């Protein structure tokens, strides 16, 4: 079997005051830095209860030996996708005003922040101008949905916030 010549990358979250991801090669050399300031999002009691219910079936089923401890705030990001243009899409814990959607930050292949957008479903992949998600339909079946992405600006030439 021949070894791949591709670099091995690791992501390291940094700082609570901002969001910074360092792309590091297999020798530990920082190749790219993706950063953006953010306001920490508090972990709500409802989220804790939901997590306990999903993991254990309810608070009464948590083993006595398990001690649950919570941070005051969520991490700076909750998900990460790299599309076929090497853009990094970072899912945040920040929600829209109605609380129905999460926000995502988009960075270009050089680590420059491009824009913030909201999306109701959690994107699983973004290839050839399409975002793929797994959602539950009206009947209750899990389905793959595909959304076409149309940009109103050329991201390679854009230098500000949308």
HELIX and SHEET records of a PDB file:
HELIX    1   1 UNK A   45  UNK A   56  1                                  12    
HELIX    2   2 UNK A   59  UNK A   61  5                                   3    
SHEET    1   A 3 UNK A  10  UNK A  14  0                                        
SHEET    2   A 3 UNK A  18  UNK A  24 -1                                        
SHEET    3   A 3 UNK A  30  UNK A  37 -1                                        
SHEET    1   B 4 UNK A  79  UNK A  82  0                                        
SHEET    2   B 4 UNK A  88  UNK A  95 -1                                        
SHEET    3   B 4 UNK A 102  UNK A 107 -1                                        
SHEET    4   B 4 UNK A 113  UNK A 119 -1                                        
SHEET    1   C 3 UNK A 123  UNK A 127  0                                        
SHEET    2   C 3 UNK A 130  UNK A 136 -1                                        
SHEET    3   C 3 UNK A 142  UNK A 148 -1                                        
END                                                                             
